[in-house]
Amino acid sequence: DKTGTLTHGELRVRGVAWQPGVDEAQARALALRLALSSAHPVCRALVREGEHAAVPFADARELRGLGVRAQTDAGEAVLGRHDLLAQHVHELSPAPADFDGTCAGLALNGRLLAWFAFADTLRPEAREALDELRALRIAREALVTGDRESVAQRLAREVGIETVVAQALPHDKLDY
């Protein structure tokens, strides 16, 4: 697994692509309230950047590896990966091409409000630790991550891992 093992495990919001006509302050507040209901690194990054007086939604439901969903006074709100948003958004536009890292979308009542981009940094000791494992003749190594393929491939190249499994859900990681 990548997050916290090869990387610092502390994602940071590095960009937001708002959809036209969206009230950014209200959408940020919605994203924060959803994020408070999850311990996922993406949600923790949103919480670090948000108002600390926010209160999570009482009925928020974390969908393991996919995101968070809640029924709000304004309707159904969803924060999560593309797979989850595809189930809840009527016309889902992709995340911007320059959002090459981890992405999460925010939607309300079937309408996409924003895409958030996140980034993590490689631990300086990651390559050396992998070299030590290789010296022990570990039979199989793979980078297994929930991140998008482009992010996983870039990190794998940096540390010299050839086998990459991207967009894996938590239960998928047990197979490796």
C-alpha positions as CSV (number, residue, x, y, z in Angstrom):
1,D,0.0,0.0,0.0
2,K,1.2,3.5,-0.8
3,T,-0.3,6.0,1.6
4,G,1.7,6.3,4.8
5,T,4.1,3.5,3.7
6,L,5.9,5.0,0.7
7,T,4.4,8.4,1.1
8,H,4.0,10.6,4.2
9,G,0.3,9.7,4.2
10,E,-0.8,13.3,4.7
11,L,-2.7,14.5,1.6
12,R,-3.1,18.2,1.0
13,V,-5.7,19.8,-1.2
14,R,-3.8,21.2,-4.2
15,G,-6.7,22.4,-6.3
16,V,-10.4,22.7,-6.7
17,A,-12.3,22.9,-9.9
18,W,-15.7,24.5,-9.2
19,Q,-18.6,23.9,-11.6
20,P,-20.2,27.0,-13.1
21,G,-22.8,28.7,-10.8
22,V,-21.7,27.0,-7.6
23,D,-21.6,28.9,-4.4
24,E,-18.1,28.0,-3.3
25,A,-18.5,28.9,0.4
26,Q,-21.6,26.7,0.7
27,A,-20.0,23.9,-1.3
28,R,-16.8,24.0,0.8
29,A,-19.0,23.8,4.0
30,L,-20.9,20.8,2.5
31,A,-17.6,19.0,1.7
32,L,-16.3,19.7,5.2
33,R,-19.4,18.3,6.9
34,L,-19.2,15.2,4.8
35,A,-15.5,14.8,5.3
36,L,-15.9,14.9,9.1
37,S,-17.7,11.6,8.9
38,S,-14.7,9.7,7.5
39,A,-11.1,8.9,8.5
40,H,-10.0,8.5,4.9
41,P,-6.9,10.5,4.0
42,V,-8.8,12.6,1.4
43,C,-11.4,13.5,4.1
44,R,-8.7,14.3,6.6
45,A,-7.1,16.7,4.1
46,L,-10.4,18.6,3.7
47,V,-10.9,18.7,7.4
48,R,-7.4,20.2,7.9
49,E,-8.3,23.0,5.5
50,G,-11.8,23.6,6.8
51,E,-13.6,25.5,9.6
52,H,-13.2,23.7,12.8
53,A,-16.6,24.6,14.1
54,A,-18.3,22.4,11.4
55,V,-20.5,19.6,12.6
56,P,-20.8,16.3,10.7
57,F,-24.1,15.2,9.3
58,A,-25.9,12.9,11.7
59,D,-26.8,10.3,9.1
60,A,-23.6,10.4,7.0
61,R,-22.6,7.0,5.7
62,E,-19.1,6.1,4.8
63,L,-18.9,3.8,1.8
64,R,-15.5,2.1,2.4
65,G,-13.0,3.0,-0.3
66,L,-15.5,5.1,-2.3
67,G,-16.6,8.1,-0.2
68,V,-19.3,9.5,2.0
69,R,-23.0,10.0,1.4
70,A,-25.6,11.9,3.6
71,Q,-29.1,13.1,3.4
72,T,-29.1,16.8,4.1
73,D,-31.7,19.5,4.4
74,A,-30.8,20.4,0.8
75,G,-30.9,16.8,-0.4
76,E,-28.5,13.9,-1.0
77,A,-24.9,14.9,-0.8
78,V,-22.0,12.8,-2.0
79,L,-18.2,13.2,-1.6
80,G,-15.9,10.6,-3.1
81,R,-14.2,9.0,-6.0
82,H,-15.4,8.9,-9.6
83,D,-17.0,5.5,-9.2
84,L,-19.3,6.7,-6.5
85,L,-20.2,9.9,-8.2
86,A,-21.0,8.0,-11.4
87,Q,-23.9,6.4,-9.4
88,H,-25.3,9.7,-8.1
89,V,-24.6,12.4,-10.7
90,H,-26.8,12.8,-13.7
91,E,-24.2,14.4,-16.0
92,L,-20.8,13.7,-14.6
93,S,-17.9,15.6,-16.2
94,P,-14.4,14.1,-15.6
95,A,-11.9,15.7,-13.2
96,P,-9.7,18.3,-15.1
97,A,-6.9,16.7,-17.0
98,D,-4.3,18.6,-14.9
99,F,-5.7,17.0,-11.7
100,D,-3.2,14.1,-12.1
101,G,-3.3,13.1,-8.4
102,T,-5.9,11.7,-6.1
103,C,-9.3,13.3,-6.9
104,A,-12.6,13.4,-5.1
105,G,-15.8,14.9,-6.4
106,L,-18.6,16.7,-4.5
107,A,-22.3,16.4,-5.6
108,L,-25.6,17.5,-4.3
109,N,-28.9,16.2,-5.6
110,G,-27.4,14.6,-8.7
111,R,-25.4,17.7,-9.7
112,L,-21.6,17.8,-9.6
113,L,-20.4,20.8,-7.6
114,A,-16.7,20.4,-7.7
115,W,-13.6,18.2,-8.1
116,F,-10.9,18.4,-5.5
117,A,-7.3,17.4,-6.2
118,F,-5.0,16.1,-3.5
119,A,-1.2,15.3,-3.4
120,D,1.0,13.4,-1.0
121,T,4.8,13.4,-0.9
122,L,7.2,10.4,-1.1
123,R,9.1,9.6,2.1
124,P,12.8,10.2,1.6
125,E,13.6,6.8,3.0
126,A,11.1,4.9,0.8
127,R,13.6,3.8,-1.9
128,E,16.2,2.7,0.6
129,A,13.6,0.7,2.6
130,L,12.5,-1.1,-0.7
131,D,16.2,-1.8,-1.5
132,E,16.6,-3.4,1.9
133,L,13.5,-5.6,1.3
134,R,14.8,-6.6,-2.1
135,A,18.1,-7.6,-0.5
136,L,16.1,-10.1,1.6
137,R,14.9,-11.6,-1.7
138,I,11.2,-10.8,-1.2
139,A,9.5,-12.9,-3.9
140,R,6.9,-10.4,-5.0
141,E,6.6,-6.7,-4.7
142,A,3.7,-4.5,-6.0
143,L,2.4,-1.1,-5.5
144,V,-1.3,-1.5,-4.6
145,T,-3.2,1.8,-4.2
146,G,-6.6,3.4,-4.5
147,D,-5.0,6.2,-6.5
148,R,-5.5,6.7,-10.2
149,E,-3.3,4.8,-12.6
150,S,-1.1,7.9,-13.6
151,V,-0.3,8.6,-9.9
152,A,0.5,5.0,-9.1
153,Q,2.7,4.6,-12.2
154,R,4.6,7.8,-11.4
155,L,5.3,6.8,-7.8
156,A,6.3,3.3,-8.8
157,R,8.9,4.6,-11.3
158,E,10.3,6.8,-8.5
159,V,10.9,3.9,-6.2
160,G,11.6,1.2,-8.8
161,I,8.5,-1.0,-8.5
162,E,7.3,-2.7,-11.7
163,T,4.0,-4.2,-10.7
164,V,1.2,-1.6,-10.2
165,V,-2.4,-2.1,-9.2
166,A,-4.3,1.2,-9.2
167,Q,-7.8,2.2,-8.2
168,A,-7.9,-0.7,-5.7
169,L,-10.6,-0.7,-3.0
170,P,-9.5,-1.7,0.5
171,H,-10.8,-5.3,0.2
172,D,-9.0,-5.7,-3.1
173,K,-5.6,-4.9,-1.5
174,L,-5.9,-8.1,0.6
175,D,-5.4,-10.2,-2.6
176,Y,-1.8,-9.0,-3.0
